[in-house]
Amino acid sequence: MRPLTEDELRSAFVNASADELRLVTLPHDFVLTDWDHLDFLAWRDPRTRGRGYLVAEIDGEPAGIVLRGAEGSSHARAALCNLCHTMQPADQVTMYTARKAGEAGVHGDSVGTYICADLSCHENVRLAPPLAPNEVRASVDMKIDGTRRRTEAFVGRVLETAGVPR
């Protein structure tokens, strides 16, 4: 990702009202962000339970979305994050929804997907699990690229019908 200032980051949100933008709490280490190694920026809001933020580059421009995590827990033992395709204990994957951008979002339309609860997909995809005997490790670069593509596709679904250039 290209480096973003706080103002650029706040103006990138496509599905947030003016009041929501005012409440956005940036990551505590925002000024130390290593932009060269980010495929997208995602973080949980430390002040608002269940709220998260995801910013990805869509056609070279930053597009941010406000996420709302589901309350409650699953009875499943394990769950798969739909962004990084990392299998996690079920309590570490949450259904996140994002109000659509534009008129559709004003009318209550939203999209959702299961994402790592702490929004750490960027780091999780880079962790290489230990190999079993005779196992061939899949390319970490392929996993990173797949995560980036799926993240951009999810943000793109939020942008659909909004008249936002993609």
C-alpha positions in Angstrom: 0.0 0.0 0.0 1.1 3.5 -0.5 1.6 5.6 2.7 -1.5 7.4 3.9 -1.9 10.4 6.2 -4.5 10.5 8.9 -6.7 12.8 6.7 -6.3 10.6 3.7 -7.2 7.5 5.7 -10.3 9.2 7.1 -11.4 10.4 3.7 -11.0 6.9 2.2 -14.0 5.5 4.1 -16.8 4.9 1.6 -19.5 3.6 3.9 -19.2 5.9 6.9 -21.3 8.9 7.9 -19.7 12.1 9.1 -20.5 11.1 12.7 -18.9 7.7 12.2 -15.8 9.3 10.7 -15.4 11.6 13.7 -15.4 8.5 16.0 -12.8 6.5 14.0 -9.9 5.6 16.3 -6.7 5.0 14.4 -4.5 2.2 15.4 -2.2 3.2 18.3 0.9 2.5 16.2 -0.4 4.3 13.1 2.6 6.6 12.8 4.9 3.6 12.8 3.0 1.7 10.0 5.3 0.0 7.6 3.3 0.7 4.4 5.7 -1.1 2.1 4.8 -4.5 3.6 1.0 -4.0 3.8 -1.5 -5.4 1.4 -4.3 -3.7 3.3 -4.7 -2.1 6.7 -7.2 -3.5 9.1 -7.7 -2.9 12.8 -10.3 -3.2 15.7 -11.5 0.0 17.3 -10.2 -0.1 20.8 -13.0 2.2 22.1 -16.1 0.7 20.4 -16.8 -2.9 20.9 -17.4 -4.9 17.7 -16.3 -2.1 15.4 -13.4 -2.6 12.9 -12.0 -0.9 9.9 -10.5 -2.2 6.7 -8.7 -0.1 4.1 -7.5 -1.6 0.8 -6.3 -0.1 -2.5 -8.9 -0.4 -5.2 -7.6 0.6 -8.6 -4.7 2.4 -6.9 -6.9 4.5 -4.6 -7.5 3.7 -0.9 -11.1 2.6 -0.1 -12.0 2.1 3.6 -15.0 0.4 5.1 -16.4 0.4 8.6 -17.1 -3.2 9.8 -19.4 -4.3 12.6 -18.6 -7.6 14.3 -21.4 -10.0 15.2 -22.2 -10.5 18.9 -22.3 -14.0 20.4 -20.4 -17.1 19.7 -20.5 -20.2 17.6 -20.9 -23.8 18.7 -18.5 -24.9 16.0 -15.0 -26.0 17.0 -13.2 -24.4 14.1 -13.9 -21.8 11.5 -12.3 -20.5 8.3 -11.6 -16.8 7.7 -12.9 -15.9 4.2 -10.2 -13.4 3.6 -6.9 -15.2 4.6 -8.3 -18.8 4.4 -6.7 -19.5 7.8 -8.4 -22.2 9.9 -8.9 -20.8 13.4 -10.7 -21.8 16.6 -14.3 -20.8 16.1 -14.1 -18.0 18.7 -11.3 -16.4 16.7 -13.4 -15.9 13.6 -16.3 -13.4 13.5 -19.0 -12.5 11.1 -18.3 -8.9 10.1 -20.8 -6.9 8.1 -20.3 -3.6 6.3 -23.1 -1.3 5.2 -22.9 -0.7 1.5 -21.7 2.6 0.2 -24.0 5.1 -1.3 -27.8 5.0 -1.6 -27.9 1.2 -1.0 -26.3 1.6 2.4 -28.6 4.5 3.3 -31.5 2.0 2.7 -29.9 -0.6 5.0 -28.2 -2.9 2.5 -25.1 -4.6 3.8 -22.6 -7.4 3.0 -20.9 -9.7 5.4 -18.2 -12.4 5.6 -16.3 -14.3 8.2 -13.0 -12.7 9.1 -10.4 -13.2 11.8 -11.9 -11.6 14.9 -8.8 -9.5 15.6 -8.5 -8.5 11.9 -5.0 -9.9 11.8 -5.3 -11.6 8.4 -2.4 -9.7 7.0 -0.1 -11.3 9.6 -1.8 -14.7 9.8 -1.3 -15.4 6.1 2.4 -14.9 6.5 2.8 -17.5 9.2 4.0 -20.8 7.9 2.6 -23.8 9.7 5.0 -26.6 10.4 5.3 -29.2 7.7 4.1 -32.7 8.1 6.3 -35.5 6.7 6.3 -35.5 2.9 4.3 -32.3 2.9 5.1 -29.6 0.3 4.6 -26.0 1.6 2.3 -23.9 -0.6 3.9 -20.6 -1.6 3.4 -17.9 1.0 3.3 -15.4 -1.9 0.3 -17.2 -3.3 -1.5 -17.0 0.0 -0.7 -13.3 0.4 -1.9 -12.6 -3.2 -5.1 -14.6 -2.6 -5.8 -12.7 0.7 -5.3 -9.4 -1.1 -7.6 -10.4 -3.9 -10.3 -11.6 -1.6 -10.0 -8.5 0.6 -10.3 -6.2 -2.5 -13.3 -8.3 -3.7 -15.1 -7.8 -0.3 -14.4 -4.1 -0.4 -15.6 -4.1 -4.0 -18.9 -5.6 -2.9 -19.4 -2.7 -0.4 -18.7 -0.3 -3.3 -21.2 -1.9 -5.7 -24.2 0.1 -6.6 -22.7 3.2 -5.0 -21.5 4.8 -8.1 -18.0 4.8 -6.6 -15.4 4.3 -9.3 -13.7 0.9 -9.1 
